[in-house]
């Protein structure tokens, strides 16, 4: 039975003092929020569950290095983002949504794969959401994670950089590249409307 | 007027107008940038991504159940102190003790070694229990030579000359015994023979029952070959450098 009621820091002290069961309170408290960000990055329910478990396991193992002045929620959130990034980084990108990373330096345009299936058929079948999902899969793991954190999680570029282990400017550029690629891919929706 | 780049428009969108006064003013005043921003805003706001599936209330519990089995408990601080502090301190103490012991043993061995080598380098000191008589052989031979010369030219009719010979012989006899004993232990046969002959002569001179008279002196000069003994003493004396107190070892190896 998981004991609740103590704040995160008190629980961490108890865990480090040898009370393993106390960690259960942190798991119950943060699992759902970790699942949300994990799902948004992985776009897959099973993968998101794996990410939650992996993040909480890594968090327990690194608990000795957790600094008291930090926020456990933020700390474990970053670990979960890294786990999700690892997850999608190792996953093979769908061939139909492959995107070249080559960008014209003059036009600052992104070269995307041709959508042979055609927008009309996709729209007619009511698969706009699937189209967006496909566009998301065309992003690199870093771009997708940066975009999710910026667009859906309302993280600042500093927070994104910290979560991804990169500098704020690199995080900002990753968001820019993601938005450009998505706009190019989803331009067909504007044509339809 | 330069227009905002797409990156700036994207940043403007996500910062919700907090990107700065320049961006706000420009988008409001520039029709071209305002149009570009409106298009960007529409694209981003129209993106509808699937919301994460809801997790039930027992989700966290299930995650914990799956994790709990594989998590080892952290060591209690006291035990950690024991491990990191006490045992580490004990290790340091043991290492220091070992170092001190090694230094002590090494020092002892070194000192012993030094002592034995110094002992080997120096001549053995005289044993405290053994009497050491230091007699300068050169002086003894000088005195003996003078006695023999006087004996050779003694005026046997003069009692004034004979009496000092007897007293000198008695005095030299004690010293000669010591020299003879030392020479017997040494490896100089010539010295041993000469001192032995000298000892018999001195003994006769010092212990004549009727006292020294012309007949006794003549007999001693003849029987004891005092002239030959004088020659031997001179030879031995010449082997000793002038002014050097050449010594001999006395009893127990003492230097004479």
Interface residues (C-beta under 8 A of the other chain):
Chain A: X2 X15 X16 X17 X18 X19 X20 X21 X23 X24 X27 X28 X29 X30 X31 X32 X35 X36 X39 X40 X43 X45 X48 X52 X53 X56 X57 X60 X63 X64 X108 X128 X129 X132 X133 X136 X150 X151 X152 X172 X175 X176 X179 X180 X182 X183 X186 X189 X190
Chain B: X6 X7 X10 X11 X14 X39 X40 X42 X43 X44 X46 X47 X48 X49 X50 X52 X53 X55 X59 X60 X61 X63 X64 X66 X67 X68 X70 X71 X72 X73 X74 X75 X76 X77 X79
